[in-house]
Amino acid sequence: MLPSALPLQREVLHSGKTRPLAARLAALKNLRRFLTKEEEAILQALHDDLGKPAIEAFAAEIGMVLGEIDYALENAGRWMASESAPTPWASWPARTEIRREPRGNVLILSPWNYPLFLSLAPAVGALACGNTVMLKPSESAPATERLLATALPRYFPPELFAVATGDASVAKELLAEPWGLIVFTGGTSTGKAVMAQAASTLSPVLLELGGQNPTVIAADADPMVSARRILWGKGFNAGQTCLAPDHLWVHASIKDRFLECAASVLGDFYGANPFMNPEFGRLINDRHFGKVKSMLDAGIAAGARIVHGGRSDAASRKMEVTLLDCPAEANPALAEENFGPILPVLTWEDPDRLARSLRSRPAPLGLYVFTRNRAFFERLAASVPSGAAVQNGVFSQILSPELPFGGVGGSGFGRYRGDANASAFSVTRPVIRRGLIPDITVQNPPMRLGLGVFKRLMPWMLR
């Protein structure tokens, strides 16, 4: 059954009440108030769903959305500003402008891995650009879903921001409706299904699909610094991050040294028994735990060797960050994004062959290259498509609220966050206001000008 708020949202959108800057800023401030007043409940929900420690949950979820809101509060007026445009002589006298107008009713289908941030970050852009929001959070993070559904109505009327709960059947019913924009974050197969359903109503879609983010360690990289930065990113949220390093390509000359450093770093991060470490998160549910465990087992059966880690506990759904030395790219542990704490390690020597191997996989959200050589980084960044490219770091592309976020090819399409919100959640509309005098009639029938004269006049008429 469709949410009762949907017809209300359509009505308020057509009334124009969401368009004034004051209404947009008020909505953003209400969202900020929700985050600050409900902070304790949010942190508890994120712990219940994913075992997230408080600092990690605040930094990656609440704090990130607060940064989005603050940037939008400063820039919403600029995003909605009209631009003047030249008026061709054929339309003179007239004033021409390009207006940015709300896309309309925005549907957000958010995932379970960052159930707050990936629900509310696109909502920030949608509200700042004068749209209404219908949020369908993932039922796989039930505590956060329940919190959003029960707490947000205390801060927003349903005609502006509503939450629809339930399983995939609810999402399917929502997708049968026309939308100004559908924002989907999740897996590739589900993303294709969302696109197929959106096509029936010609609703535009913004897809963020993740992908197998490759991480290259060059011969001149610092093994210890590289290991610390990479393994911080891989261990964050137990590897359940669309931007996490998915697999490593380590130059043969420093591979042994890098693996030694990586094993040492993991010991420093999580101790001898990471399952007892309160800063070590867990996998979302039994089904996902089983999937990640099966990928690890299949990789080992196919000849991969565990360098560090490998232990798991089904009862707590915790799994060690596991370094897996893979002799071949065809290893099952590399068949798809593992979305867990498995880190397959491959070896490279020839940069051209490396680039071909990277291009042979779907374009990822992130390409990470650890090297002191800027030319080598630029060479890979130019030859390997990705949503973003980062030298000597991971996650850097998501830390600034000013940077556009999104994928390319197999990792999705469309960008939001920062100034990209203006184009993601608005449409440009030319508006021309013509006067009645003088009334230029040279283009009217019957044509008194010959083709030769008209051809000479045409460039002037369009200026």
C-alpha positions as a printed NumPy array, in Angstrom:
array([[  0.   ,   0.   ,   0.   ],
       [  1.401,   3.38 ,  -0.995],
       [  2.154,   5.86 ,   1.806],
       [ -0.682,   8.322,   2.388],
       [  1.892,  11.141,   2.294],
       [  2.523,  10.752,  -1.449],
       [ -0.539,  12.664,  -2.709],
       [  0.127,  15.308,  -0.048],
       [  3.668,  15.706,  -1.327],
       [  2.458,  16.141,  -4.891],
       [ -0.027,  18.765,  -3.764],
       [  2.431,  20.806,  -1.716],
       [  4.958,  20.685,  -4.541],
       [  2.468,  22.151,  -7.013],
       [  1.485,  24.824,  -4.494],
       [  4.992,  26.273,  -4.673],
       [  5.453,  26.273,  -0.885],
       [  8.782,  24.437,  -1.088],
       [ 10.362,  26.94 ,  -3.492],
       [ 11.198,  30.052,  -1.411],
       [ 14.678,  30.158,   0.069],
       [ 13.228,  30.6  ,   3.564],
       [ 11.323,  27.292,   3.235],
       [ 14.446,  25.464,   2.056],
       [ 16.587,  26.791,   4.891],
       [ 13.895,  25.967,   7.448],
       [ 13.805,  22.354,   6.224],
       [ 17.589,  22.051,   6.478],
       [ 17.565,  23.466,  10.003],
       [ 14.864,  20.981,  11.01 ],
       [ 17.049,  18.154,   9.745],
       [ 19.965,  19.518,  11.722],
       [ 17.769,  19.696,  14.819],
       [ 16.788,  16.046,  14.318],
       [ 20.435,  14.977,  14.253],
       [ 21.441,  16.905,  17.349],
       [ 18.408,  16.128,  19.505],
       [ 18.221,  12.449,  18.537],
       [ 21.978,  11.826,  18.622],
       [ 21.908,   9.319,  21.453],
       [ 19.089,   7.315,  19.883],
       [ 20.827,   7.352,  16.501],
       [ 24.1  ,   6.06 ,  17.951],
       [ 22.228,   3.271,  19.734],
       [ 20.389,   2.262,  16.55 ],
       [ 23.632,   2.124,  14.56 ],
       [ 25.202,  -0.017,  17.259],
       [ 22.206,  -2.341,  17.312],
       [ 22.292,  -2.791,  13.546],
       [ 26.018,  -2.916,  12.786],
       [ 27.855,  -2.888,  16.089],
       [ 29.298,   0.521,  15.231],
       [ 31.315,   2.126,  18.043],
       [ 30.112,   5.591,  18.971],
       [ 33.03 ,   7.555,  17.499],
       [ 32.88 ,   5.707,  14.182],
       [ 29.094,   6.076,  14.019],
       [ 29.21 ,   9.794,  14.771],
       [ 32.069,  10.482,  12.368],
       [ 30.752,   8.492,   9.403],
       [ 27.026,   9.08 ,   9.84 ],
       [ 25.895,  12.   ,  12.013],
       [ 28.933,  14.217,  11.548],
       [ 29.   ,  13.705,   7.793],
       [ 25.347,  14.711,   7.418],
       [ 25.876,  17.767,   9.631],
       [ 28.671,  18.814,   7.284],
       [ 26.326,  18.401,   4.307],
       [ 23.676,  20.53 ,   5.998],
       [ 26.064,  23.327,   6.934],
       [ 27.39 ,  23.529,   3.375],
       [ 23.859,  23.532,   1.965],
       [ 22.749,  26.288,   4.356],
       [ 25.584,  28.462,   3.054],
       [ 24.979,  27.727,  -0.62 ],
       [ 21.263,  26.976,  -1.17 ],
       [ 20.613,  30.543,  -2.263],
       [ 23.343,  30.332,  -4.884],
       [ 22.103,  26.944,  -6.102],
       [ 18.617,  28.321,  -6.806],
       [ 19.749,  31.589,  -8.396],
       [ 18.689,  32.292, -11.961],
       [ 21.189,  33.206, -14.668],
       [ 20.598,  35.795, -17.331],
       [ 21.092,  34.694, -20.932],
       [ 21.403,  36.551, -24.24 ],
       [ 18.223,  37.191, -26.209],
       [ 18.527,  36.657, -29.985],
       [ 17.438,  39.484, -32.256],
       [ 14.602,  37.298, -33.61 ],
       [ 12.957,  37.366, -30.156],
       [ 13.658,  41.022, -29.382],
       [ 12.518,  42.827, -27.276],
       [ 12.711,  40.234, -24.507],
       [ 14.481,  39.231, -21.305],
       [ 15.877,  35.702, -21.12 ],
       [ 16.967,  33.791, -18.048],
       [ 17.786,  30.219, -17.051],
       [ 16.05 ,  29.2  , -13.853],
       [ 16.882,  26.29 , -11.557],
       [ 13.669,  24.665, -10.432],
       [ 12.963,  21.659,  -8.164],
       [ 12.856,  18.283,  -9.853],
       [  9.709,  17.443,  -7.871],
       [  8.99 ,  14.506,  -5.622],
       [ 12.286,  12.745,  -4.841],
       [ 12.356,   9.059,  -3.878],
       [ 15.429,   7.918,  -1.916],
       [ 16.098,   4.164,  -1.673],
       [ 18.927,   3.854,   0.851],
       [ 21.129,   0.877,   1.822],
       [ 21.947,  -0.761,   5.142],
       [ 25.702,  -0.213,   5.418],
       [ 25.484,   3.507,   6.254],
       [ 21.762,   3.616,   6.973],
       [ 21.716,   7.192,   8.282],
       [ 24.257,   8.964,   6.08 ],
       [ 23.101,   7.436,   2.799],
       [ 19.485,   8.177,   3.713],
       [ 19.973,  11.798,   4.713],
       [ 22.888,  13.043,   2.556],
       [ 20.771,  12.946,  -0.625],
       [ 17.828,  14.33 ,   1.383],
       [ 19.935,  17.401,   2.177],
       [ 20.411,  18.133,  -1.515],
       [ 16.764,  17.425,  -2.298],
       [ 15.428,  19.755,   0.417],
       [ 17.952,  22.493,  -0.361],
       [ 16.739,  22.505,  -3.962],
       [ 13.051,  22.782,  -3.042],
       [ 11.9  ,  19.185,  -3.501],
       [  9.846,  16.888,  -1.309],
       [ 11.391,  13.636,  -0.041],
       [ 10.031,  10.111,   0.254],
       [ 12.626,   7.945,   2.002],
       [ 12.574,   4.149,   1.859],
       [ 15.348,   2.979,   4.22 ],
       [ 16.683,  -0.561,   4.135],
       [ 14.786,  -3.078,   6.229],
       [ 18.107,  -4.882,   6.761],
       [ 19.044,  -2.186,   9.311],
       [ 15.812,  -2.431,  11.327],
       [ 16.803,  -0.297,  14.315],
       [ 17.799,   2.654,  12.131],
       [ 14.759,   2.154,   9.9  ],
       [ 12.499,   2.238,  12.964],
       [ 14.206,   5.357,  14.328],
       [ 13.861,   7.252,  11.049],
       [ 10.216,   6.27 ,  10.725],
       [  9.27 ,   7.257,  14.279],
       [ 11.495,  10.287,  14.952],
       [ 11.573,  12.208,  11.661],
       [  7.801,  12.941,  11.738],
       [  8.434,  14.996,  14.864],
       [ 10.551,  17.361,  12.783],
       [  8.873,  17.305,   9.361],
       [  5.303,  17.313,   8.088],
       [  4.652,  14.277,   5.87 ],
       [  3.945,  16.47 ,   2.845],
       [  7.606,  17.577,   2.923],
       [  9.544,  14.552,   4.206],
       [  8.026,  11.113,   4.77 ],
       [  9.442,   7.66 ,   5.516],
       [  8.071,   4.456,   3.97 ],
       [  9.037,   1.218,   5.734],
       [  8.832,  -2.417,   4.684],
       [ 10.509,  -4.956,   2.45 ],
       [ 11.298,  -4.983,  -1.266],
       [  7.609,  -5.126,  -2.16 ],
       [  7.166,  -1.607,  -0.738],
       [ 10.051,  -0.335,  -2.87 ],
       [  8.552,  -2.003,  -5.912],
       [  5.198,  -0.332,  -5.302],
       [  6.862,   3.044,  -4.872],
       [  8.825,   2.57 ,  -8.098],
       [  5.594,   2.064, -10.004],
       [  4.824,   5.766,  -9.383],
       [  6.283,   8.681, -11.359],
       [  9.02 ,  10.647,  -9.575],
       [ 10.955,  13.792, -10.234],
       [ 14.089,  11.827,  -9.328],
       [ 14.908,   8.406,  -7.88 ],
       [ 18.127,   8.129,  -5.858],
       [ 19.252,   4.537,  -5.341],
       [ 22.317,   3.342,  -3.442],
       [ 23.017,  -0.385,  -3.413],
       [ 24.082,  -3.391,  -5.442],
       [ 24.391,  -3.566,  -9.206],
       [ 21.683,  -6.178,  -9.797],
       [ 19.141,  -4.234,  -7.722],
       [ 20.206,  -1.026,  -9.434],
       [ 19.398,  -2.539, -12.814],
       [ 15.959,  -3.561, -11.523],
       [ 15.356,  -0.026, -10.241],
       [ 16.262,   1.397, -13.647],
       [ 13.966,  -1.032, -15.416],
       [ 11.022,  -0.077, -13.196],
       [ 11.802,   3.642, -13.459],
       [ 11.718,   3.355, -17.249],
       [  8.013,   2.525, -17.15 ],
       [  7.248,   5.993, -15.735],
       [ 10.182,   7.789, -17.42 ],
       [ 11.472,   8.791, -13.983],
       [ 15.122,   9.945, -13.951],
       [ 17.493,   7.889, -11.812],
       [ 20.705,   8.596,  -9.912],
       [ 22.546,   5.359,  -9.129],
       [ 25.415,   4.775,  -6.713],
       [ 26.457,   1.127,  -7.05 ],
       [ 29.869,   0.766,  -5.418],
       [ 32.228,  -1.6  ,  -7.159],
       [ 35.536,  -3.393,  -6.725],
       [ 37.757,  -0.46 ,  -5.807],
       [ 41.328,  -1.442,  -6.78 ],
       [ 44.267,  -0.218,  -4.717],
       [ 47.693,  -0.08 ,  -6.337],
       [ 50.913,  -0.028,  -4.32 ],
       [ 53.882,   1.033,  -6.455],
       [ 57.513,   0.074,  -5.914],
       [ 58.314,   3.528,  -4.511],
       [ 55.45 ,   3.579,  -1.983],
       [ 56.08 ,   3.65 ,   1.755],
       [ 54.954,   0.152,   2.847],
       [ 54.08 ,   1.065,   6.441],
       [ 52.208,   4.295,   5.661],
       [ 50.365,   2.573,   2.817],
       [ 49.402,  -0.356,   5.037],
       [ 48.074,   1.901,   7.803],
       [ 45.916,   3.991,   5.467],
       [ 44.599,   1.056,   3.447],
       [ 43.77 ,  -1.137,   6.441],
       [ 42.088,   1.729,   8.267],
       [ 39.763,   2.028,   5.294],
       [ 39.232,  -1.712,   4.961],
       [ 38.5  ,  -2.235,   8.649],
       [ 36.09 ,   0.691,   8.884],
       [ 32.527,  -0.649,   9.279],
       [ 33.927,  -4.188,   8.919],
       [ 34.629,  -3.585,   5.234],
       [ 30.982,  -2.798,   4.473],
       [ 31.741,   0.442,   2.642],
       [ 31.173,   1.108,  -1.035],
       [ 34.428,   3.1  ,  -1.128],
       [ 36.549,   0.546,   0.749],
       [ 39.643,  -0.929,  -0.912],
       [ 38.378,  -4.156,  -2.448],
       [ 41.643,  -5.731,  -3.567],
       [ 45.31 ,  -4.783,  -3.738],
       [ 47.839,  -4.747,  -6.556],
       [ 51.278,  -4.713,  -4.901],
       [ 54.493,  -4.327,  -6.889],
       [ 56.526,  -7.543,  -6.725],
       [ 59.607,  -5.747,  -5.386],
       [ 57.915,  -4.636,  -2.138],
       [ 55.184,  -7.239,  -1.747],
       [ 56.828,  -9.218,   1.061],
       [ 57.697,  -6.064,   2.976],
       [ 54.191,  -4.654,   2.511],
       [ 52.549,  -7.852,   3.778],
       [ 54.798,  -7.817,   6.851],
       [ 53.809,  -4.225,   7.549],
       [ 50.124,  -4.989,   6.968],
       [ 50.14 ,  -7.889,   9.443],
       [ 51.85 ,  -5.675,  12.012],
       [ 49.345,  -2.86 ,  11.476],
       [ 46.358,  -5.16 ,  11.943],
       [ 47.835,  -6.367,  15.223],
       [ 48.295,  -2.771,  16.364],
       [ 44.756,  -1.806,  15.286],
       [ 42.719,  -4.666,  16.721],
       [ 44.956,  -6.742,  18.995],
       [ 45.391, -10.495,  19.173],
       [ 41.641, -11.087,  19.526],
       [ 39.756,  -8.524,  17.446],
       [ 36.419, -10.162,  18.318],
       [ 36.781,  -8.737,  21.83 ],
       [ 37.7  ,  -5.267,  20.555],
       [ 34.747,  -2.862,  20.964],
       [ 36.04 ,  -0.819,  17.997],
       [ 35.673,  -3.805,  15.667],
       [ 32.296,  -3.866,  13.873],
       [ 30.251,  -6.806,  12.659],
       [ 28.575,  -7.903,   9.449],
       [ 24.97 ,  -6.846,   9.07 ],
       [ 23.183, -10.225,   9.193],
       [ 23.638, -13.986,   8.959],
       [ 22.995, -14.072,   5.215],
       [ 25.694, -11.518,   4.458],
       [ 28.115, -13.163,   6.893],
       [ 27.583, -16.46 ,   5.084],
       [ 28.162, -14.847,   1.693],
       [ 31.454, -13.231,   2.717],
       [ 32.623, -16.411,   4.454],
       [ 31.817, -18.437,   1.327],
       [ 33.883, -16.076,  -0.828],
       [ 36.813, -16.461,   1.528],
       [ 36.531, -20.263,   1.583],
       [ 36.216, -20.416,  -2.199],
       [ 39.307, -18.235,  -2.598],
       [ 41.354, -20.498,  -0.345],
       [ 40.111, -23.634,  -2.113],
       [ 41.254, -22.118,  -5.421],
       [ 44.823, -21.632,  -4.2  ],
       [ 44.85 , -18.328,  -2.304],
       [ 46.939, -18.211,   0.874],
       [ 45.958, -16.472,   4.11 ],
       [ 48.717, -14.059,   5.106],
       [ 46.941, -12.684,   8.159],
       [ 43.538, -13.195,   9.759],
       [ 41.035, -15.715,   8.49 ],
       [ 39.166, -16.304,  11.743],
       [ 35.444, -15.63 ,  12.036],
       [ 32.668, -16.044,  14.586],
       [ 29.202, -16.78 ,  13.227],
       [ 27.474, -16.083,  16.545],
       [ 28.687, -12.475,  16.702],
       [ 28.932, -12.127,  12.885],
       [ 32.497, -10.854,  13.253],
       [ 35.322, -11.659,  10.866],
       [ 38.979, -10.669,  11.014],
       [ 40.399,  -8.387,   8.365],
       [ 41.97 , -11.08 ,   6.224],
       [ 44.9  , -10.607,   3.842],
       [ 44.613, -13.179,   1.075],
       [ 47.566, -13.675,  -1.259],
       [ 46.037, -14.609,  -4.633],
       [ 48.197, -16.173,  -7.355],
       [ 45.703, -15.326, -10.122],
       [ 43.058, -12.738, -10.985],
       [ 40.551, -15.522, -11.633],
       [ 40.386, -16.42 ,  -7.943],
       [ 36.754, -16.629,  -6.671],
       [ 37.563, -14.129,  -3.904],
       [ 37.86 , -11.547,  -6.697],
       [ 34.724, -12.53 ,  -8.589],
       [ 32.71 ,  -9.621,  -7.186],
       [ 32.794,  -6.908,  -4.545],
       [ 33.143,  -8.834,  -1.278],
       [ 31.7  ,  -6.02 ,   0.887],
       [ 33.44 ,  -7.39 ,   3.939],
       [ 36.854,  -7.571,   5.616],
       [ 38.52 ,  -9.739,   2.948],
       [ 41.456,  -8.109,   1.158],
       [ 42.812, -10.168,  -1.776],
       [ 46.38 ,  -9.274,  -2.762],
       [ 47.658,  -9.53 ,  -6.338],
       [ 51.136,  -8.883,  -7.737],
       [ 52.12 ,  -6.587, -10.608],
       [ 55.304,  -5.549, -12.387],
       [ 54.419,  -4.17 , -15.827],
       [ 52.381,  -0.906, -15.656],
       [ 50.713,  -1.441, -19.052],
       [ 49.528,  -4.91 , -18.095],
       [ 48.365,  -3.533, -14.748],
       [ 46.265,  -0.863, -16.472],
       [ 44.701,  -3.463, -18.782],
       [ 43.803,  -5.638, -15.798],
       [ 42.224,  -2.688, -13.984],
       [ 40.196,  -1.765, -17.073],
       [ 38.976,  -5.334, -17.499],
       [ 36.705,  -4.938, -14.449],
       [ 33.663,  -2.656, -14.16 ],
       [ 34.647,   0.937, -13.422],
       [ 34.773,   1.375,  -9.624],
       [ 33.713,   4.224,  -7.346],
       [ 37.321,   4.736,  -6.281],
       [ 40.804,   4.119,  -7.689],
       [ 43.523,   4.313,  -5.031],
       [ 47.198,   4.561,  -5.977],
       [ 50.028,   4.633,  -3.44 ],
       [ 53.141,   6.117,  -5.003],
       [ 55.556,   9.011,  -4.681],
       [ 55.507,   9.42 ,  -8.462],
       [ 52.819,  11.842,  -9.558],
       [ 53.304,  10.94 , -13.219],
       [ 52.545,   7.279, -12.478],
       [ 49.408,   8.254, -10.561],
       [ 48.235,  10.543, -13.366],
       [ 48.912,   7.819, -15.926],
       [ 46.666,   5.325, -14.129],
       [ 44.019,   7.942, -13.348],
       [ 43.839,   8.869, -17.049],
       [ 43.674,   5.29 , -18.335],
       [ 41.394,   3.652, -15.736],
       [ 37.849,   5.095, -15.418],
       [ 36.518,   5.509, -11.869],
       [ 34.177,   7.707,  -9.88 ],
       [ 37.194,   9.294,  -8.16 ],
       [ 40.969,   8.798,  -8.068],
       [ 43.073,   9.285,  -4.932],
       [ 46.843,   9.284,  -4.517],
       [ 48.207,   7.909,  -1.233],
       [ 44.896,   7.634,   0.557],
       [ 41.453,   6.073,   0.717],
       [ 38.042,   7.635,   1.409],
       [ 39.427,  11.126,   0.723],
       [ 36.748,  11.748,  -1.898],
       [ 33.93 ,  11.41 ,   0.647],
       [ 35.413,  13.49 ,   3.469],
       [ 34.682,  16.916,   1.97 ],
       [ 31.038,  18.023,   1.672],
       [ 32.118,  20.194,  -1.257],
       [ 33.123,  17.311,  -3.562],
       [ 30.662,  15.63 ,  -5.946],
       [ 30.022,  11.976,  -5.162],
       [ 29.08 ,   9.252,  -7.608],
       [ 30.254,   6.555,  -9.941],
       [ 30.805,   5.92 , -13.612],
       [ 29.885,   2.929, -15.738],
       [ 29.439,  -0.128, -13.536],
       [ 29.63 ,   1.933, -10.338],
       [ 26.631,   4.05 , -11.293],
       [ 25.963,   7.469, -12.734],
       [ 24.932,  10.889, -11.533],
       [ 26.573,  13.078,  -8.899],
       [ 25.317,  14.71 ,  -5.728],
       [ 26.868,  16.435,  -2.666],
       [ 28.452,  19.861,  -2.735],
       [ 27.62 ,  22.081,  -5.673],
       [ 26.651,  18.966,  -7.636],
       [ 23.398,  19.041,  -5.63 ],
       [ 22.252,  21.968,  -7.761],
       [ 22.3  ,  19.909, -10.956],
       [ 21.281,  16.615,  -9.328],
       [ 18.157,  17.908,  -7.609],
       [ 17.191,  20.797,  -9.907],
       [ 16.265,  21.158, -13.546],
       [ 17.252,  24.118, -15.699],
       [ 14.332,  25.887, -17.343],
       [ 14.697,  28.667, -19.916],
       [ 12.187,  31.492, -19.369],
       [ 11.741,  34.212, -22.011],
       [  9.537,  37.255, -21.459],
       [  8.849,  39.084, -24.711],
       [  7.351,  42.5  , -25.291],
       [  4.696,  43.284, -27.888],
       [  6.303,  46.324, -29.548],
       [  7.948,  46.334, -31.991],
       [  6.547,  43.252, -33.67 ],
       [  9.182,  41.937, -36.053],
       [  7.502,  40.177, -38.968],
       [ 10.339,  39.418, -41.365],
       [  9.983,  35.696, -40.651],
       [  6.229,  35.597, -41.301],
       [  4.643,  34.305, -44.514],
       [  4.393,  35.242, -47.252],
       [  8.175,  35.415, -47.409],
       [  9.281,  38.528, -49.273],
       [ 12.984,  37.838, -48.947],
       [ 14.878,  35.548, -51.238],
       [ 16.765,  32.57 , -49.817],
       [ 20.111,  34.264, -50.348],
       [ 19.133,  37.336, -48.338],
       [ 17.516,  35.207, -45.619],
       [ 20.643,  33.071, -45.28 ],
       [ 22.704,  36.239, -44.736],
       [ 20.22 ,  37.51 , -42.123],
       [ 19.895,  34.236, -40.256],
       [ 23.146,  34.513, -38.209],
       [ 22.135,  37.998, -37.079],
       [ 18.643,  36.861, -36.081],
       [ 20.072,  34.204, -33.776],
       [ 22.501,  36.514, -31.964]])
